[in-house]
């Protein structure tokens, strides 16, 4: 199970839950802006470029705020590249494990950098990129990772993501201007440094041909225990050593702690304390509203959960037997209509929601914790479900 990252419990304590619909995602724009200040300082101190990873968060309503602080987006294909070009601007860096021929001309239209996953993909599309003056990058697999959950380890021997670093001598770097690697997942600075130390011996003889090095995502830069001083020094040294533009593409760290998912207890089934657990059925479906609970899997943090108490299994309203959020402690047995709140639910939730069982997506609410301004920016109904099918 993926370890749940601790968050600062001071956030969202002043939100009046009676004023928000259920279920809904609530994003505190103040927390988002605090995160962006950290990235803005990092950019000022190091002159790196920082891109928003759209695969983690792509709520275009907040792009004006985020684009003021960051340099562009990284996209995973045509639709994300088009979204970034239309609503965000700046540098559009696109990577995919494999590009479709039928989409590639449009991908070039919206991208400044295109990063390829293999020698064969470079050979297939290289001339087109050169003709359009698009920077060509290659993703490398460092064959080194400190990610313990295999599903999130993109740098093992059997990974489909990137050319193995010991195969770089088979590439013609006359037309390749950038290197990209992404092998971190919710990690601190030391992991980045350890990974770079494994990569550098392979790059030092080819770096003279490069214009940029993309360090990928997974850097938990806005976490309170992240070593920003070490990262700053590392980035400055890296720029001097390589003479390249250094790029970071975090997604989760940009919206870390800024969002919650609010729901309510629809029904409560009392167990017998020994054999049958207490069960709370909620209007939050992990299958539909936070799939990583099942896919990762992980146990999301419940606001105000005591360390001990009455144990209750919380589950969703779908017909899937495994639509279970997890087991939680309550001071008192929940009642029908009680609100519940799961913390740190902005990233990898809104981008993954689905209409399984015809269950509506949660509404999306922006909240300014300074002046208590609440605004519902998106609601869903039958028309959205109908269009999906």
TITORBA-384250 format. One record per residue (C-alpha): residue in one letter; x, y, z; residue number from 1. Coordinates in pm, whole numbers. Each point is the difference from the previous one (the first is absolute). Layout:
N
<node 'a', <X, Y, Z>, NUM>
...
This chain:
389
<node 'x', <0, 0, 0>, 1>
<node 'x', <125, 349, -89>, 2>
<node 'x', <79, 194, 316>, 3>
<node 'x', <-234, 292, 66>, 4>
<node 'x', <191, 328, 18>, 5>
<node 'x', <-70, 205, 312>, 6>
<node 'x', <-157, 340, -54>, 7>
<node 'x', <-29, 311, 213>, 8>
<node 'x', <-321, -39, 197>, 9>
<node 'x', <-45, 375, 41>, 10>
<node 'x', <-143, 27, -351>, 11>
<node 'x', <-377, 6, -55>, 12>
<node 'x', <-78, 16, 374>, 13>
<node 'x', <-198, 323, -52>, 14>
<node 'x', <-208, -129, -290>, 15>
<node 'x', <-372, -14, 83>, 16>
<node 'x', <-95, -341, -137>, 17>
<node 'x', <-369, 88, 14>, 18>
<node 'x', <62, 256, -278>, 19>
<node 'x', <138, -246, -257>, 20>
<node 'x', <-185, -264, -204>, 21>
<node 'x', <65, -371, 35>, 22>
<node 'x', <196, -150, -147>, 23>
<node 'x', <240, 271, -112>, 24>
<node 'x', <364, 78, -45>, 25>
<node 'x', <100, 321, 176>, 26>
<node 'x', <322, 173, -101>, 27>
<node 'x', <143, 272, 223>, 28>
<node 'x', <155, 254, -235>, 29>
<node 'x', <211, 138, 287>, 30>
<node 'x', <178, -333, 47>, 31>
<node 'x', <56, -22, -375>, 32>
<node 'x', <151, 348, -4>, 33>
<node 'x', <224, -85, 297>, 34>
<node 'x', <130, -300, -196>, 35>
<node 'x', <59, 215, -305>, 36>
<node 'x', <204, 247, 206>, 37>
<node 'x', <242, -283, 81>, 38>
<node 'x', <39, -82, -368>, 39>
<node 'x', <33, 365, -93>, 40>
<node 'x', <286, 43, 248>, 41>
<node 'x', <167, -315, -132>, 42>
<node 'x', <-21, 139, -353>, 43>
<node 'x', <139, 336, 110>, 44>
<node 'x', <290, -161, 189>, 45>
<node 'x', <98, -254, -266>, 46>
<node 'x', <-142, 111, -338>, 47>
<node 'x', <-155, -344, -57>, 48>
<node 'x', <-320, -41, -199>, 49>
<node 'x', <-294, -160, 182>, 50>
<node 'x', <-287, -159, -187>, 51>
<node 'x', <-339, -117, 127>, 52>
<node 'x', <-48, -372, -60>, 53>
<node 'x', <-352, -11, -141>, 54>
<node 'x', <-28, -372, 67>, 55>
<node 'x', <-29, 86, 371>, 56>
<node 'x', <-211, 316, -11>, 57>
<node 'x', <-168, 170, -296>, 58>
<node 'x', <-276, 222, 142>, 59>
<node 'x', <12, 277, -257>, 60>
<node 'x', <-194, 240, 223>, 61>
<node 'x', <317, 34, 209>, 62>
<node 'x', <243, 26, -291>, 63>
<node 'x', <14, 384, 18>, 64>
<node 'x', <131, -23, 359>, 65>
<node 'x', <244, -282, -72>, 66>
<node 'x', <127, 134, -333>, 67>
<node 'x', <99, 328, 166>, 68>
<node 'x', <253, -195, 207>, 69>
<node 'x', <108, -286, -230>, 70>
<node 'x', <150, -23, -348>, 71>
<node 'x', <-238, -235, -179>, 72>
<node 'x', <-128, -357, 8>, 73>
<node 'x', <111, -351, -71>, 74>
<node 'x', <-252, -201, -197>, 75>
<node 'x', <-49, -373, -49>, 76>
<node 'x', <-147, 22, -349>, 77>
<node 'x', <-216, 198, -239>, 78>
<node 'x', <-289, 103, 225>, 79>
<node 'x', <219, 121, 288>, 80>
<node 'x', <229, 186, -240>, 81>
<node 'x', <-300, 169, -159>, 82>
<node 'x', <-144, 87, 343>, 83>
<node 'x', <331, 149, 111>, 84>
<node 'x', <37, 205, -318>, 85>
<node 'x', <-357, 131, 17>, 86>
<node 'x', <-30, 83, 369>, 87>
<node 'x', <348, 11, 156>, 88>
<node 'x', <263, 116, -250>, 89>
<node 'x', <374, 0, 45>, 90>
<node 'x', <217, -300, -75>, 91>
<node 'x', <-190, -313, -106>, 92>
<node 'x', <210, -313, 52>, 93>
<node 'x', <-166, -319, -125>, 94>
<node 'x', <102, -359, 76>, 95>
<node 'x', <-169, -331, -73>, 96>
<node 'x', <119, -361, 10>, 97>
<node 'x', <-105, -11, -367>, 98>
<node 'x', <-155, 259, -232>, 99>
<node 'x', <-273, -84, -251>, 100>
<node 'x', <77, 96, -360>, 101>
<node 'x', <-353, 135, -46>, 102>
<node 'x', <48, 249, 286>, 103>
<node 'x', <362, 100, -38>, 104>
<node 'x', <-46, 298, -232>, 105>
<node 'x', <-242, 154, 251>, 106>
<node 'x', <230, -81, 292>, 107>
<node 'x', <276, 193, -178>, 108>
<node 'x', <-238, 293, -44>, 109>
<node 'x', <-44, 34, 376>, 110>
<node 'x', <346, -101, 131>, 111>
<node 'x', <339, 168, 39>, 112>
<node 'x', <181, -308, 131>, 113>
<node 'x', <-91, -355, -99>, 114>
<node 'x', <166, -273, 206>, 115>
<node 'x', <18, -348, -148>, 116>
<node 'x', <7, -331, 178>, 117>
<node 'x', <208, -212, -237>, 118>
<node 'x', <251, 6, -282>, 119>
<node 'x', <-263, -122, -246>, 120>
<node 'x', <-237, 287, 88>, 121>
<node 'x', <280, 254, -45>, 122>
<node 'x', <90, -149, -337>, 123>
<node 'x', <-366, 7, -106>, 124>
<node 'x', <-72, 363, 88>, 125>
<node 'x', <340, 170, 13>, 126>
<node 'x', <-12, 164, -343>, 127>
<node 'x', <-350, 139, 60>, 128>
<node 'x', <116, 163, 323>, 129>
<node 'x', <313, 143, -160>, 130>
<node 'x', <-206, 150, -283>, 131>
<node 'x', <-236, 163, 252>, 132>
<node 'x', <291, 114, 223>, 133>
<node 'x', <-130, -196, 299>, 134>
<node 'x', <247, -105, 266>, 135>
<node 'x', <56, -376, 10>, 136>
<node 'x', <47, -169, 336>, 137>
<node 'x', <53, -358, 111>, 138>
<node 'x', <-127, -153, 320>, 139>
<node 'x', <254, -216, 176>, 140>
<node 'x', <-50, -276, 253>, 141>
<node 'x', <271, 45, 267>, 142>
<node 'x', <-45, -363, 110>, 143>
<node 'x', <2, 140, 353>, 144>
<node 'x', <-294, 82, 223>, 145>
<node 'x', <-86, 29, 368>, 146>
<node 'x', <-373, -44, -60>, 147>
<node 'x', <-112, -303, 198>, 148>
<node 'x', <-341, -58, -163>, 149>
<node 'x', <67, -177, -330>, 150>
<node 'x', <-298, 157, -176>, 151>
<node 'x', <161, 343, 47>, 152>
<node 'x', <357, -106, -77>, 153>
<node 'x', <65, 112, -356>, 154>
<node 'x', <370, -84, 9>, 155>
<node 'x', <16, -376, 35>, 156>
<node 'x', <138, -233, -267>, 157>
<node 'x', <-343, -86, -139>, 158>
<node 'x', <-131, 357, -10>, 159>
<node 'x', <-144, 114, -332>, 160>
<node 'x', <94, 362, 79>, 161>
<node 'x', <324, 124, -149>, 162>
<node 'x', <309, -134, -169>, 163>
<node 'x', <235, -180, 239>, 164>
<node 'x', <277, 236, 98>, 165>
<node 'x', <269, -250, -101>, 166>
<node 'x', <-136, 14, -358>, 167>
<node 'x', <67, 371, -51>, 168>
<node 'x', <302, -73, -220>, 169>
<node 'x', <-243, -129, -265>, 170>
<node 'x', <-155, 346, -42>, 171>
<node 'x', <104, 270, -244>, 172>
<node 'x', <4, 317, 208>, 173>
<node 'x', <49, 236, -293>, 174>
<node 'x', <-372, 75, 0>, 175>
<node 'x', <-91, -80, 361>, 176>
<node 'x', <-10, 312, 214>, 177>
<node 'x', <-134, -130, 329>, 178>
<node 'x', <2, -282, 253>, 179>
<node 'x', <-295, -85, 220>, 180>
<node 'x', <-28, -241, 291>, 181>
<node 'x', <-274, -56, 256>, 182>
<node 'x', <62, -258, 269>, 183>
<node 'x', <-125, 169, 319>, 184>
<node 'x', <-333, -28, 181>, 185>
<node 'x', <-82, 229, 296>, 186>
<node 'x', <367, 15, 99>, 187>
<node 'x', <243, 238, 164>, 188>
<node 'x', <317, 152, -142>, 189>
<node 'x', <240, -280, 90>, 190>
<node 'x', <-168, -238, -245>, 191>
<node 'x', <50, 247, -283>, 192>
<node 'x', <367, 39, 88>, 193>
<node 'x', <52, -377, 22>, 194>
<node 'x', <-168, -46, -339>, 195>
<node 'x', <210, 271, -162>, 196>
<node 'x', <319, -158, 132>, 197>
<node 'x', <-96, -318, -185>, 198>
<node 'x', <-81, 190, -320>, 199>
<node 'x', <290, 244, -24>, 200>
<node 'x', <273, -249, -105>, 201>
<node 'x', <-209, -83, -309>, 202>
<node 'x', <-81, 364, -84>, 203>
<node 'x', <328, 181, 56>, 204>
<node 'x', <132, -84, -347>, 205>
<node 'x', <-317, 98, -187>, 206>
<node 'x', <-124, 296, 204>, 207>
<node 'x', <188, 240, -229>, 208>
<node 'x', <-260, -81, -268>, 209>
<node 'x', <-299, 79, 222>, 210>
<node 'x', <-201, 319, 57>, 211>
<node 'x', <-218, -122, 286>, 212>
<node 'x', <-33, -268, 265>, 213>
<node 'x', <-344, -81, 136>, 214>
<node 'x', <9, -149, 352>, 215>
<node 'x', <-364, -112, -20>, 216>
<node 'x', <-241, 1, 291>, 217>
<node 'x', <-52, -176, 330>, 218>
<node 'x', <190, 271, 191>, 219>
<node 'x', <-206, 79, 312>, 220>
<node 'x', <136, 353, 11>, 221>
<node 'x', <-290, 160, 190>, 222>
<node 'x', <6, -253, 284>, 223>
<node 'x', <116, 155, 327>, 224>
<node 'x', <296, -236, 39>, 225>
<node 'x', <133, 40, -356>, 226>
<node 'x', <360, 120, -6>, 227>
<node 'x', <-33, 308, -219>, 228>
<node 'x', <347, 130, 82>, 229>
<node 'x', <164, -317, -131>, 230>
<node 'x', <-220, 3, -310>, 231>
<node 'x', <89, 362, -75>, 232>
<node 'x', <373, -67, 26>, 233>
<node 'x', <-34, -316, -208>, 234>
<node 'x', <-185, 180, -280>, 235>
<node 'x', <255, 281, -10>, 236>
<node 'x', <287, -249, -13>, 237>
<node 'x', <-178, -205, -266>, 238>
<node 'x', <-51, 301, -223>, 239>
<node 'x', <368, 92, 31>, 240>
<node 'x', <120, -356, -58>, 241>
<node 'x', <-219, -70, -303>, 242>
<node 'x', <-54, 348, -147>, 243>
<node 'x', <-360, -112, -64>, 244>
<node 'x', <-341, 144, 79>, 245>
<node 'x', <-131, -205, 292>, 246>
<node 'x', <-371, -87, 4>, 247>
<node 'x', <-223, -143, 274>, 248>
<node 'x', <-352, -124, -64>, 249>
<node 'x', <-179, -59, 332>, 250>
<node 'x', <-374, -51, 13>, 251>
<node 'x', <-91, -120, 345>, 252>
<node 'x', <233, 241, 181>, 253>
<node 'x', <-165, 300, -165>, 254>
<node 'x', <-344, -76, 147>, 255>
<node 'x', <121, -194, 306>, 256>
<node 'x', <-235, 52, 299>, 257>
<node 'x', <-215, 247, -196>, 258>
<node 'x', <-304, -224, -51>, 259>
<node 'x', <-241, -214, 199>, 260>
<node 'x', <-287, -232, -92>, 261>
<node 'x', <-316, 54, 204>, 262>
<node 'x', <-273, -263, 27>, 263>
<node 'x', <-272, -117, 234>, 264>
<node 'x', <-123, -319, 163>, 265>
<node 'x', <-299, -131, -195>, 266>
<node 'x', <-60, -307, 212>, 267>
<node 'x', <157, -160, 305>, 268>
<node 'x', <1, -372, 62>, 269>
<node 'x', <80, -92, 359>, 270>
<node 'x', <206, -314, 49>, 271>
<node 'x', <36, -226, 302>, 272>
<node 'x', <348, 132, 96>, 273>
<node 'x', <163, -340, -42>, 274>
<node 'x', <-90, -171, -327>, 275>
<node 'x', <-188, 263, -197>, 276>
<node 'x', <162, 347, -25>, 277>
<node 'x', <-187, 327, 11>, 278>
<node 'x', <-47, 126, -356>, 279>
<node 'x', <-64, 353, -121>, 280>
<node 'x', <-130, 35, -356>, 281>
<node 'x', <95, 338, -140>, 282>
<node 'x', <-65, 199, -316>, 283>
<node 'x', <375, -16, -73>, 284>
<node 'x', <95, -287, -228>, 285>
<node 'x', <372, -77, -11>, 286>
<node 'x', <-60, -177, -332>, 287>
<node 'x', <-152, 313, -151>, 288>
<node 'x', <145, 289, 200>, 289>
<node 'x', <347, -101, 125>, 290>
<node 'x', <109, -311, -194>, 291>
<node 'x', <352, 1, 146>, 292>
<node 'x', <-153, -132, 325>, 293>
<node 'x', <-52, -324, -191>, 294>
<node 'x', <271, 24, -267>, 295>
<node 'x', <296, 100, 218>, 296>
<node 'x', <-136, -108, 246>, 297>
<node 'x', <12, 244, 289>, 298>
<node 'x', <-208, 118, 295>, 299>
<node 'x', <-94, 370, -25>, 300>
<node 'x', <16, 208, 318>, 301>
<node 'x', <-332, 76, 169>, 302>
<node 'x', <-25, 345, 155>, 303>
<node 'x', <-10, -3, 381>, 304>
<node 'x', <40, -376, 27>, 305>
<node 'x', <92, -98, 358>, 306>
<node 'x', <279, -250, 60>, 307>
<node 'x', <-247, -228, 176>, 308>
<node 'x', <-375, -32, -4>, 309>
<node 'x', <-290, -183, -156>, 310>
<node 'x', <118, -172, -318>, 311>
<node 'x', <-210, 52, -309>, 312>
<node 'x', <55, -123, -354>, 313>
<node 'x', <-86, 279, -245>, 314>
<node 'x', <-113, -95, -348>, 315>
<node 'x', <-164, 147, -306>, 316>
<node 'x', <-343, -25, -161>, 317>
<node 'x', <93, -206, -307>, 318>
<node 'x', <-86, -366, -56>, 319>
<node 'x', <367, -104, -2>, 320>
<node 'x', <76, -209, 310>, 321>
<node 'x', <345, 154, 25>, 322>
<node 'x', <-123, 361, 1>, 323>
<node 'x', <159, 46, 343>, 324>
<node 'x', <189, 308, 120>, 325>
<node 'x', <142, -162, 314>, 326>
<node 'x', <-47, -55, 373>, 327>
<node 'x', <-3, 310, 221>, 328>
<node 'x', <-33, 99, 365>, 329>
<node 'x', <-287, 218, 123>, 330>
<node 'x', <-57, 139, 349>, 331>
<node 'x', <-368, -82, -40>, 332>
<node 'x', <-182, -219, -246>, 333>
<node 'x', <-75, 208, -310>, 334>
<node 'x', <-358, 102, -67>, 335>
<node 'x', <-181, 18, -330>, 336>
<node 'x', <61, 347, -142>, 337>
<node 'x', <334, 53, 176>, 338>
<node 'x', <263, 165, -221>, 339>
<node 'x', <341, -161, -47>, 340>
<node 'x', <312, 155, -151>, 341>
<node 'x', <299, -166, -168>, 342>
<node 'x', <319, 206, -14>, 343>
<node 'x', <239, 74, -289>, 344>
<node 'x', <-239, -89, -280>, 345>
<node 'x', <84, 250, -278>, 346>
<node 'x', <256, -205, -193>, 347>
<node 'x', <-75, -321, -189>, 348>
<node 'x', <-370, 24, 90>, 349>
<node 'x', <-170, 254, -227>, 350>
<node 'x', <203, -133, -293>, 351>
<node 'x', <-110, -360, 67>, 352>
<node 'x', <-369, 30, 86>, 353>
<node 'x', <-238, -222, -197>, 354>
<node 'x', <-373, -71, -33>, 355>
<node 'x', <-2, -367, 102>, 356>
<node 'x', <-355, -97, 103>, 357>
<node 'x', <-114, 341, -121>, 358>
<node 'x', <127, 155, 322>, 359>
<node 'x', <49, 375, -41>, 360>
<node 'x', <336, 166, 45>, 361>
<node 'x', <32, 211, 315>, 362>
<node 'x', <-61, 370, -49>, 363>
<node 'x', <310, 218, -10>, 364>
<node 'x', <19, 288, 244>, 365>
<node 'x', <262, 272, 38>, 366>
<node 'x', <48, 143, 348>, 367>
<node 'x', <206, 296, 113>, 368>
<node 'x', <85, -74, 362>, 369>
<node 'x', <97, 363, 61>, 370>
<node 'x', <-340, 152, -70>, 371>
<node 'x', <-212, -320, 9>, 372>
<node 'x', <-118, 55, -357>, 373>
<node 'x', <-154, -319, -146>, 374>
<node 'x', <-76, -56, -366>, 375>
<node 'x', <-133, -311, -175>, 376>
<node 'x', <175, 0, -338>, 377>
<node 'x', <-120, -334, -135>, 378>
<node 'x', <-303, -222, 54>, 379>
<node 'x', <-87, -323, -180>, 380>
<node 'x', <-332, -147, -108>, 381>
<node 'x', <-157, -251, -238>, 382>
<node 'x', <120, 190, -308>, 383>
<node 'x', <362, -60, 102>, 384>
<node 'x', <-68, -370, 50>, 385>
<node 'x', <-188, -16, -328>, 386>
<node 'x', <286, 161, -193>, 387>
<node 'x', <247, -242, 158>, 388>
<node 'x', <-191, -291, -147>, 389>
